Amino acid sequence: MKIFQKNHGKKTFIFLLIFLLLITFFSIYKLFIYMTPERMASFPGSAQSEETCESEIPDCQVCYLLNLDGMKGLGHSALLLIDETGAGQLFSYNGMQYGLLPCLLGKEGIGKMKVISMTPEETAVFLETGEPPASAFSTNEFDECRDFDRILYRYITRNEFDTILSGTKGYIAAGEEFEKLYAALHAPGNSESGRLSAESSMEAFLSQEQLPKYQIYTHNCDTAARRLIALIDPEAAAFNDTEAGLFPKSNYKRMCRSLSEAWGFGPLGKDTWLEKLLQ
């Protein structure tokens, strides 16, 4: 029996040693050896005929952005539109009506579409670093938008740009209206009649059937970004219907593999050690 226990203990030690060595080698590989896959998108505008309408020349861009360590390491996605001048608009959808715990329990509520507008110079810096200008953040909110790590992009026409931009308006309007009604409902010194009127207005607003609502598992930051892209891209629409998963990181990897060479992808900025492990 003692011999058996001795041999069993030795086998356990060897197994743990091998396991630790594998973890060590994996970490070294991810931190110092592994290179992020990258592909440049083709620019179809160079072959356009002179008769092509200016609005049909693909000299704008739509970009799907990923923050690897956003949302507690689950990843955070956003949308970036770049117009023909190089100016960018970043759209990031987050829950607003309820806190993190109710959201994790599946509670559905109004979300906020944060918009960050950037000059051509600021957009160029963002495409190098993944960091929007510091002036876009007046508080500690929206930390998940401060540092993006991956980009998936393609060239689009001005008409397609406008279609996506129009699609963001419903998200933005819903968030702004909720904030206005919430402020009226909780205004200091509100009379009873004022409070009842504000409650009635809020109930009427929330009861609208077509109102976009944030749901962490079915309509989140990643879902909103992909749905907006799908407004002008049949490939993205097909991906949403057949391949999309729950987490932004896995969806980014799937899209890099599934979408055609019209799409380019690659890193933004330099990964931290945590981001290298999380990818």
C-alpha positions in Angstrom: 0.0 0.0 0.0 2.8 2.4 0.9 4.5 1.7 -2.5 1.2 2.4 -4.3 0.8 5.7 -2.4 4.3 6.7 -3.2 4.0 5.9 -6.9 0.6 7.7 -7.0 2.1 10.8 -5.4 5.0 10.8 -7.9 2.5 10.5 -10.9 0.5 13.4 -9.5 3.6 15.5 -9.1 4.7 14.7 -12.7 1.3 15.5 -14.0 1.2 18.9 -12.2 4.7 19.7 -13.4 3.8 19.0 -17.0 0.6 21.0 -16.7 2.6 24.0 -15.3 5.2 23.7 -18.1 2.4 23.7 -20.7 0.8 26.8 -19.2 4.2 28.5 -19.1 5.0 27.7 -22.7 1.5 28.9 -23.8 1.9 32.2 -21.9 5.4 32.8 -23.5 4.0 32.0 -26.9 1.1 34.4 -26.5 3.1 37.2 -25.0 6.3 37.1 -27.1 5.9 34.9 -30.2 2.3 35.0 -31.5 1.6 37.6 -34.2 -1.9 39.0 -34.6 -3.4 38.0 -38.1 -3.7 40.9 -40.5 -5.2 41.4 -43.9 -5.5 44.6 -46.0 -8.8 45.4 -47.6 -8.8 45.9 -51.3 -9.9 49.4 -52.5 -12.2 49.0 -55.4 -12.5 52.7 -56.1 -9.3 52.9 -58.2 -10.9 51.0 -61.1 -14.0 53.1 -61.3 -14.9 54.8 -64.6 -15.0 58.5 -64.9 -18.8 58.4 -65.4 -19.4 56.8 -62.0 -21.5 59.0 -59.8 -19.4 60.5 -57.0 -21.8 59.1 -54.3 -21.1 55.6 -55.7 -17.3 55.7 -55.4 -16.2 53.7 -52.3 -14.0 56.2 -50.6 -15.7 56.0 -47.1 -15.1 53.2 -44.6 -17.1 51.2 -42.1 -15.2 49.5 -39.3 -16.1 47.0 -36.7 -14.0 47.6 -33.5 -13.1 45.3 -30.7 -11.8 46.1 -27.2 -10.3 42.8 -26.0 -10.5 43.5 -22.3 -13.7 45.5 -22.3 -16.8 44.4 -20.4 -14.7 42.6 -17.7 -12.7 40.7 -20.3 -15.7 39.5 -22.3 -14.9 42.1 -25.0 -16.6 45.2 -26.2 -17.5 46.1 -29.8 -18.2 49.4 -31.5 -18.8 50.8 -35.0 -16.6 53.4 -36.7 -17.6 55.3 -39.8 -15.0 57.3 -41.7 -16.1 59.7 -44.4 -14.4 60.8 -47.6 -12.5 63.5 -45.8 -11.0 61.1 -43.2 -13.2 62.3 -40.3 -14.5 59.5 -38.1 -17.6 58.9 -36.0 -17.5 56.1 -33.4 -20.7 54.6 -32.1 -20.7 52.5 -28.9 -23.9 50.9 -27.6 -24.3 50.2 -23.9 -27.0 49.5 -21.3 -28.3 52.5 -19.5 -31.7 51.9 -17.9 -30.4 49.1 -15.5 -27.2 48.3 -13.7 -24.8 45.4 -14.5 -26.5 42.8 -12.2 -30.1 43.2 -13.7 -28.5 43.1 -17.2 -26.7 39.9 -16.4 -30.0 38.5 -15.2 -31.4 39.2 -18.7 -33.3 42.5 -17.9 -34.1 44.4 -21.1 -34.0 48.2 -21.1 -33.1 51.4 -22.9 -29.5 51.6 -24.0 -27.2 54.6 -24.8 -25.4 55.0 -28.1 -22.3 57.0 -27.3 -21.1 59.0 -30.3 -17.5 60.2 -30.5 -16.8 62.5 -33.4 -13.2 62.8 -34.6 -11.4 65.1 -37.0 -9.3 63.6 -39.8 -6.2 64.1 -37.7 -7.8 62.5 -34.6 -9.1 59.6 -36.8 -5.6 59.0 -38.2 -4.2 58.8 -34.6 -7.0 56.5 -33.6 -6.2 54.1 -36.5 -2.6 54.0 -35.2 -3.3 53.7 -31.5 -6.9 52.5 -31.0 -7.4 55.4 -28.6 -10.1 58.1 -29.2 -9.1 61.7 -28.2 -9.1 62.2 -24.4 -11.5 65.2 -24.9 -14.3 62.6 -25.7 -14.3 61.6 -22.0 -15.4 64.1 -19.4 -16.1 61.4 -16.7 -15.0 57.9 -15.8 -17.9 56.6 -17.9 -17.4 54.6 -21.1 -14.0 53.3 -20.1 -14.6 50.4 -22.6 -14.2 53.0 -25.4 -10.9 54.3 -24.4 -8.7 51.7 -26.0 -9.7 49.4 -28.9 -7.4 46.6 -30.0 -8.7 45.1 -33.3 -10.4 46.4 -36.4 -12.3 44.8 -39.2 -13.0 47.2 -42.1 -14.1 47.7 -45.7 -14.6 50.6 -48.1 -18.1 51.8 -48.8 -19.8 54.4 -50.9 -21.3 57.7 -49.5 -24.8 56.3 -50.0 -23.9 53.2 -47.9 -22.3 55.5 -45.3 -25.5 57.5 -45.1 -27.6 54.4 -44.8 -25.6 53.2 -41.8 -25.6 56.7 -40.3 -29.3 56.8 -40.6 -29.6 53.5 -38.8 -27.8 54.9 -35.8 -30.4 57.6 -35.3 -33.0 55.3 -33.7 -30.5 54.2 -31.0 -29.4 57.8 -30.3 -32.9 59.2 -30.1 -34.1 56.5 -27.7 -31.3 57.1 -25.3 -31.7 60.9 -25.4 -35.4 60.7 -24.9 -35.0 58.3 -21.9 -32.4 60.7 -20.3 -34.8 63.6 -20.7 -37.8 61.8 -19.2 -35.7 60.4 -16.4 -34.4 63.9 -15.5 -38.0 65.2 -15.5 -39.2 62.2 -13.3 -36.4 62.8 -10.7 -36.3 66.6 -10.8 -35.8 68.0 -7.3 -38.9 69.7 -5.9 -41.2 68.0 -8.3 -44.8 68.3 -7.4 -47.1 65.3 -7.1 -48.9 66.2 -10.4 -45.5 66.8 -12.0 -44.3 63.4 -10.9 -47.4 61.7 -12.1 -47.2 63.4 -15.5 -43.5 62.4 -15.8 -44.4 58.8 -14.9 -47.1 58.7 -17.5 -44.7 60.1 -20.2 -42.1 57.5 -19.3 -44.6 54.7 -19.4 -45.9 55.8 -22.8 -42.3 56.1 -24.1 -41.2 52.6 -22.9 -44.3 51.0 -24.3 -43.4 51.7 -27.9 -43.1 48.5 -29.9 -40.3 49.6 -32.2 -38.1 51.1 -29.5 -34.6 49.6 -29.6 -33.7 48.0 -26.3 -30.5 46.8 -24.8 -30.4 43.1 -23.8 -26.9 41.8 -22.8 -27.4 38.4 -24.5 -29.5 39.3 -27.6 -29.0 43.0 -28.4 -25.8 44.3 -27.0 -22.8 46.3 -28.2 -21.7 43.6 -30.6 -25.2 43.0 -32.0 -25.9 46.7 -32.7 -22.6 47.1 -34.5 -23.1 44.0 -36.7 -26.7 44.9 -37.5 -25.8 48.4 -38.6 -23.1 47.0 -40.9 -25.6 44.5 -42.2 -27.8 47.3 -43.5 -25.4 47.7 -46.5 -23.5 44.4 -46.5 -25.2 41.1 -47.5 -22.1 39.1 -46.2 -22.5 40.6 -42.8 -26.2 40.0 -42.8 -25.7 36.3 -43.7 -23.1 36.0 -40.9 -25.6 37.5 -38.4 -28.2 35.0 -39.4 -26.0 31.8 -39.5 -22.7 32.2 -37.6 -22.9 34.9 -35.0 -22.2 33.8 -31.4 -22.6 35.5 -28.0 -19.2 37.1 -27.4 -17.6 39.9 -29.4 -14.2 38.3 -29.4 -15.4 35.1 -31.0 -17.5 37.0 -33.5 -14.5 39.1 -34.5 -12.5 35.9 -35.2 -15.3 34.3 -37.1 -15.9 37.3 -39.3 -12.1 37.5 -40.1 -12.4 33.9 -41.4 -15.8 34.2 -43.0 -16.0 37.6 -44.7 -14.5 38.0 -48.2 -11.3 39.9 -49.1 -13.3 43.1 -49.4 -12.8 43.2 -45.7 -9.4 43.9 -44.1 -8.5 43.3 -40.5 -5.7 43.8 -38.0 -4.5 45.2 -34.7 -4.9 48.7 -33.4 -2.1 50.0 -31.2 0.1 47.7 -29.2 -1.3 44.9 -27.0 -0.7 44.8 -23.3 0.2 41.5 -21.8 -3.4 41.0 -20.6 -4.8 41.7 -24.1 -2.3 39.2 -25.6 -3.6 36.5 -23.2 -7.3 37.5 -23.8 -7.1 37.3 -27.6 
